[in-house]
Amino acid sequence: MAQRSKEETISSTQIERVRWLHRKVSDGEFPSAQGLSDHFGISLSTAYRDIEFMKDTLEAPLIYDYKAKGFIYSDPWSLPSVKLREGELVSILVMEQMRRMYEGTTLERPITNAFEKITEGLVDPVSVDINSLDNILQFTIEPFPSIDLNLFDALVDFIRHRITVILRYFSGQKAYIVEKRVDPYHLISYKDNWYLISWCHEKEDLRDFLVSRVLAVEPTGNTFEVHPDYDLETHKRESLLFRGSERHIRIRVEFDKFAAHWIRLKRVHPSQEIIERDDGSIEVVFTVTSYENMLRWVLSFGEHARVLEPTDLIYKVKRSVDRLAQLYAHVPGFYEQGSRHPSGGIRYHRDRRDDPRSRTREYLPPRR
């Protein structure tokens, strides 16, 4: 057996070894104490202690199959969920943000693996819907929505102790700050954002609040009981936020030679395909279920990107461009490029907004 370094041995925690053993048993691979010892570089006695821990503490129906020379479950069984303290839950938020920061780099896979191991056993009040992240395009466009860690920590505490709170919330639909009296049920990371699932006293129904829009939270001192019909998975199936689009959307965008270089550097979605062109430009194809971030992403490349499909996204981009053209139609002191002079210079037309009738033409000779 190959010897492992001290650092590698220390890094294999008991929970990691138990999870490995559980996966092997569940997959019908009949793992043994010797196999556990070899895989993690631990002593055989430590491997047996892990097995006894599963039997005695976790009450796993683990038995040894002498014919297969490995362990099996006598009855269906799953690992109990892991509960973390409030401070540790905040670290989940920090790690999730770090995972997004390093997408498209060599650190993406190690961080994602560690993130999945940590979050796969979490129970209420916090969960992370990792699968939903593949349903949208992941772009890093500043300013990125930030979350106050102290506020996040407070929300976790109020959920644990079932305290009714008042949220000072920026409403995207109304475009102003509102106060909502809610019973906070759950925090979930979904489609690259954190949401607070709560019972809204005003609407008398469940509502999903974007945590980055929560400006402040104030406890009322009153406690609540979770609605008897509440179930997280049921809510995710019924809520418009989590349901999303059921059809797959094919998106095609072309980038000129200037922007193509930057697109090649970072993969933005698992389904991404790049078609190279002879002139140095590229065509990028995605298959997703939502393009909620695509509009901002395409516009961030300015005249260097053009949407080819779908048609409704083309119309959205066109409306935004038309609106920009109206906003910048008349800028005081702005010189609009006009025709080229026969000698090589360029005529510029200056539009003076304060006097529309005054329009001067200036000639700039070519540079020598």
N, C-alpha and C positions, 0 to 999 in steps of 0.2 A: 504493500500500500504506500502510495506517495505521501511523504511528510508534508504537512501544511505549516505555514508560518504561524507564530503566536497570534498575530493580528487577525488572520483569517479564522482561527479557531475561536477567538473571543467574539468575533462578529456574528457567529451562528448562535442566536438566542434560542431558548427552549421553545418559544412560540413559533419560531421559524421552522424548527425541526418537527414540531408537532403538526404544523400545517403540511409540511412535505410528506410526512408519514400518512396523514389523512388523505391527501390527494392520491398517493400510491395505492392505498387500500381501496379507495372509492373507484379507482380506475381498474381494479382487479389485477394489479401487478404483484400481489403477494409479497410486500416488502418484509425484510427480516431485520433483526437487531444488528446483524453484521453489515447489512446494506446501509442502514442508517449511520453506523459508525464510519463506514468507508466514505460515504457521501459528504459528511460534514467534518471528517477528521477528528472525531471524538473517541473516547475510550468505549469499550464494549459495555462497561458498567454504567456509564452515563447514558448510553443508548437504552439499556434496560430500565433505567430510572425514568426516562422519557415515556417509555411504553407503560410503566406502572402509573405514571402521572395521568396518562390518558384514561386508563382503566379506573383508577380510584378517585381522582379529583374531577375529571371531566365526565366520568361515568360512560365511557365509550364501550360498546359491546364488542370489544376486541378479543378475538380468540386465535389460537395458532392452528393452522392447517398443516398437519404433519406430512400429508401427501404432497402438497404444493410447496412445503418448506417455507411458509411465509404467513403473515397475518391477514385475517379477513374480518369483516363485521358479521356478527350473527343476526343482526337486525339493522334496518336502515338508520343512519345516524349522521348528524352534521355537527360541525364545530359550533360551540356557543359563540355569540357575538362578543366583541370587545368593547368595553366602556372606557372612555378617556376622561380625564379631568378637564375643566374649562380651559386652563392654560395650554394643555396639550391639543385641545380642539382648535385653538387659534393657530397652532403650528401647522395644522392641516391646511388652513387657508394660505399660510405663507408658502408652504411647499407646493400647493396647487398653482399659485401665482408664479413660482419659480419654474415649474414645469412648462408653463406657457411661454415664459421668457426664453427658454432654450430650445423651443421647437425648431426643427430643421437643422440642428447642430448635432455633433457627435455625442453630446450629453443628453439628448432627448430620450433615448431608449433606457439608459440606466436610471434616470430620474423617474420616468414613467413606470418602470418596473417597481421601484421602491415605493412610489406613490400608490400603486395598485395593491401592493402587499399590505401597506398600512391601512388603507381604507376599505379593503374587502370585508373586514370583520366588524365594521362600525355599526352601532345601533343608534336609535333615536337619541338625541334630537338632531344629529347632523348626518348627512349622507352625501355622496358624490356620485352623480350619474355619469360615469366615464363614457359609456357607450354613446350618449347624446352628443359628445364632442365631435364625432365623425359625421354628424348630420349637417354641419354647417362648415363654412370655410373659416379657417383660423388665421386671422390677420392681426398684426401688431400695428395699430394705427393710433398715434398720439392725438389728443390726450386719452390715455387708457383709464377706464373707470377704476377708481381706487376705493378701498374699503377701510374705514377706521377700525383698527384691530381692537381698540377698547370698546367700541360700539358692538362689534361682532362678539366679543367676550361677554358683554352685558346681555345680549340677546340669548346666548347659550344659557346663561344663568337664569334668565326669566323663563325660558322654556323648561328647564329642569325643575324649577320650583313652581311652575304653572301660575305665573303672576301676570295678570292683565296689565297691558301697557298702553301708552299713547304714543303713536309714531308721528313725528314731524316729517312729512313725506313730500318730496317734489313730484307732483303728478305730471307725467308726460303728456297726457291727453288735455289737461286743463292748463298746463304750463304755469302753474303757481303752486305755492306750498300749502298743503292741507294737513289737518290733524285727524288721525284715525285711531279710534279706540279698538284694540284688537286683543285676541287671545293667541299668543304665538305658539304654534305647534311644532314646526320643523324648519330646519335650514337645509337647503339642498343646492349643490352646484350643478347647474344644467346649462348646456350650450354656452359655456365660457362665461357664465354669470352666476352669482349667488342670489338665491331667492328665499324669502321668508314666507312660509305657508302659514296663514293665520285665519282664525275665525273673526270676520269683520262684524262688529256690533251694528254698524250703520246698515250694511247690506244684508245682515243676518245670513251670511253664507261664507264659504271659504274663498279667500283671495290670495293671490301670489304677489308679494311686494319685492321689487328689485332692491337688494340691500344697498347698492351703491347710491340709491336715491333717498335712503333714510338719513336724514340730517341729524336727528336726535331721537332718543327713546326715553320715556319717563314712566317709571312704575307707578301704578295707581294704589298699590297696597292691597288690592283685592286679588284673591286667588280664583281659579276657574277649574272646571272639570272638562276634559276633552269630550267633544261631541261623540256620543255612542256610535254613530254611523261613520266616524272618520276612519279612513284607512289610506295610507300613503299611496300604495299601488293603484287603488281604485281612483284616487284623486288624480294621479298622473294620467290615467286612461281617459278621464272625463274632462280635465282642464284643457282649455284651448292652448294654453302656454306649452304644455308638455305633449299634447297630441301632435302638433305641427302638421306638416304636409305628409300625406300618405303616398303621394306619387313621387317618382324620381324625376329630377329636373336636370336636363343636360345644358351646360353652360359652355359657350365658346367665346373666347376673347383673344384678339390679336394684339401683339405688342411690337412696336418698331424696334429697330436695331439698338437704339439707345436704352430702352426699357428692358429688352430681352436679357441683357447681361444680369440685371438684378433679379429677374424672375428665375433664372437658372441657378442662382446661388442658394435659394431656399424653397423647399417643397412646402406648399401651403395646405395641401389636402391629400389624404391617402389615395383618392381616385384620380389624381392629377396626371394628365398626359401632355407632353410637349411635342409639338410638330415643328421641326426646323424647316426654314425656308431658305432658298438660295441667296436672297438679298440680306440675310442676317436677322430678319424679323422672325417671330415665332407665333404659333397659335397654341393656346392652352385650353384644354378641355377638362371639365369637371362633371361628375355625376353626383348630385346632392339632393337633399329633400327640402332645403331652405337656402335662400340666397340673401338673407337679411343683412349680411355685412358686405355683400358684393358691391353694392352701389357706391359706398364710401371708398372701397378699395380701388375700384376702377377710376373714379374721379381723382383719386390721389396721384394718378399717373398723368393727369392732364391730357394733352394732345397725343401722348405716346401710346394710348390704349384705346381700343374700340371693341365694343360688344357685338358679336355676330349673332348670337342667340342666347336665350329665348327672346321673343318679340316684346313681351311686356317689360323685360328688364331694359331693352333698348329704349323703349318709350320713357322709362323712369330716368335713364341717363339723359335723354334728349330734353326732358322737362327741366332737369337741373341745369343743363348747359344753357338752355334758352333763358332761364331765370338769371343766370350769371351774366349773360350778354346784356340783359336789360339793366342789371345793377351797374355794369361798367360801360354802358353805352355813351355816357357823357362824363368825362373826367377832366376837370380844369387843368390846363397845361399839358394835356396828353397829346403826343404826336402820333397820328395814325399813319402807317406806312402807305404810301401811294404808288404812283407809277415810277419807273426807272428812267432817268434822264439819258439821252443818247451818249453823253460823255462818260457814263458809268455811275454817276451819282444817283441818289434817290430823292424823289420829291416827297415831302412829308406835309400832311394836312393837319393843321392845328385847329382843334375845335374848342372855342371859348364858350363855356356853358353860360357865362353871365351875359353874353351878347351873341345869340345864335346867328344873327345876320353878319357878324364879323367873322370872316373866314380867310385866313392868310395862307399863302403858299410859300414855303421856304425851300431853297435848294442847298443840299449838302453835297459837296464835291467828293469824288471817290478818294479813298485813302491811298497815299503813295507808299 
